[in-house]
Amino acid sequence: MRIGVIGAGAVGGVLAALLDRAGHSVAVTARGAHLAAIQDLGITLSGAWGSHVARVDATPELPTGVDLVLVTTKAQDAAAALGAHAHLDGVPVLVIQNGLEAISTATRLLPHSPVAGGLALFAASFLSPGVVSVTAAQPLYLGGAVAPFVDLLSPLLPVTVVSNFAGAQWTKLIVNQLNALPAITGLSVQETIAHPGLRRVLTASMREAVRVGIAAGVRFESLQGLTDASLRRFARQPLWAAQALPLRFARTFGDVPNPGSTLQSLRRGQRTEIDYLNGAVVAAGSAPINAALVALVHSVEKSGVFLAPAEVVQQLSAKMRRGWS
C-alpha cells in the first residue's frame, strides 16, 4: 500500500520506518534539516523495535495517490497540517496525537474522510534530523473508524482498539502530566520523579487532572496500568500516599533517560504542545496547578532558560499549597 505520514518526527518517523520495513511504499512530510536528512539518508530507526534505515519519499506536503494517511504532528500543528492537505479529503485518516481534539479537528477539516484517533503509548525520541529511537515498547491505542489501520499496523507493533476513545484520551492526558516538569527544569522524567519536591508537584498536578475529569463526567479508559477505578482512588488519596503512582511510572521507564515529548520540542527550538496537555485540563475545569505549569512552560519557551527544581517547588507551593492536601 501507499501510506502517507504527515509529520515524520519521533512518532511519525518510527511508524514510517516500521511501515517501510514491512514493504509498504511510504511518503512523509518534514521540514528544514529534518527534511534534507531524510531525503539524503532516509529515516534511521533504532531501539526496542529493532534497527532499520527507511528510504522513503520526503516532501513538505504529501502528494495525491496515497491509500491511507497517518497524521503525527504535534497537537498545535494539526489544524494547519490538515488544512494544507485538503486534496486528500476522502482518504482514511488516523490522527495520532496527544490532547482531546484529534478526531474532531480532522473531521472538521477533512469532512469526507473516515477518521480514526490514535494514542502512542510507546516512547519515541527524535535524536537528530533523520534519526529516531524507540525507548519504551508500548501499544498504540486506536478508536473511531479504525478498520483499515488495524489491518495496517497490528503486524508491526502492539495495537489495542478501544470503544471509549474519549476516556482513553483522558487517561493519556494523566500520563502526559509527566511532560511539563521536565520541560520546565530540563531534567529527564526519571530525574523529575526522583526529586522529592518535583514529585510532590507532579503528584498534585496529576491528582488535580483526575479530579477535573471526574467533575466533567469522564469514564477513564484502562491503559498503561491505569483504570477508571484506580484513578478515582488516586484522586481521593492524600498527597503523601498518591506519590506511589509517579514512582510506579518511573519503574516502567527503566534506565534510559526519557526527556518527554515537551522537552524534546524545546530542545529543537519548537513550540510545545503544553496547551493541549496541561492546558486541556485547564480548559475542562478549575485547575490552578496545571495552569501554573502551563505558564512556566511558556516562560521557558520564551526565555530558553530552565528553572532550578527548588525554584519550581517554591513557586508552586507558594501559590497552591491548599491544593496539595
Beta strands, then each sheet from edge to edge (+ up, - down):
strand 1: 2-6
strand 2: 25-29
strand 3: 43-47
strand 4: 52-54
strand 5: 57-59
strand 6: 68-71
strand 7: 93-96
strand 8: 115-120
strand 9: 123-128
strand 10: 131-136
strand 11: 140-144
strand 12: 159-161
sheet 1: 5+ 2+ 1+ 6+ 7+ 8+ 11- 12-
sheet 2: 4+ 3- 10- 9+
end
